[in-house]
Amino acid sequence: MNRDFLHAYLRLQEAHKELHKLLKAFETDASNEELRRLLGETYRLLNMVETVVLGDRDNVQL
């Protein structure tokens, strides 16, 4: 397995955990600020995965 794809897989696992945190925060009526923070972190991790999988690997920090 390509090392870059292994890193992408690990980032995807992190994004999955962040998504669960986001859903739990939403269900418990967390503040908009907290929801935005969790959404931003999930989005950042998913963008890393997308960059590695689809190309442009030179511009991603894993």
N, C-alpha and C positions, 0 to 999 in steps of 0.2 A: 504494500500500500504506500502510495506517495506520502511523504511527510507532511506536505501542505494540506492534503486532504484529511490526514489524521488531526492536524490542528483545527481544521474546519469542523470536523466531527465533534471535537471537544468543545469548541465555541458554541456549536449547536446544542450540545447538552446544557451548557450554561444558560443559553437563551431559553431553553425549555423550563429550567428552574425559575428564571426571572418571570416568565409568562405565568407560571403558577403563583408566584408572589403577587403579580399584578392582578390576577383574577381574585385572589383572596382579599387583597386590599380593596378591590371594587366591591366585593360582597360585604365587607365590613364598613363600608362608607368612609373610606380613607379620604383625606383632603385631596383637592385637585392637584396641589403641588406634589404630593406623594405619588399620585397616579401618573402624573407627567414624568416624574423622575424614573419610575419603574418602566414606563413605556419607552422612554428614551434609552434606557440601558438595554432593554430587549431589542429595540430597533438597531442600536449600535452593534450588538452581537450578531444579529441577523445580516446586517450589511457586511460585516467581516466575512461571514460564511459565503455570502453571495459573491463577494469579490474574489475569494479564493477559488470557488467552484467555477465561476464563469470567466475568470481571467483577471487581468490587471493586478497580479499578485505583488507587484513591486510597490504598490501604494497602500498596503495593509499592514497593520501592526498586530501580530498575534502574540 
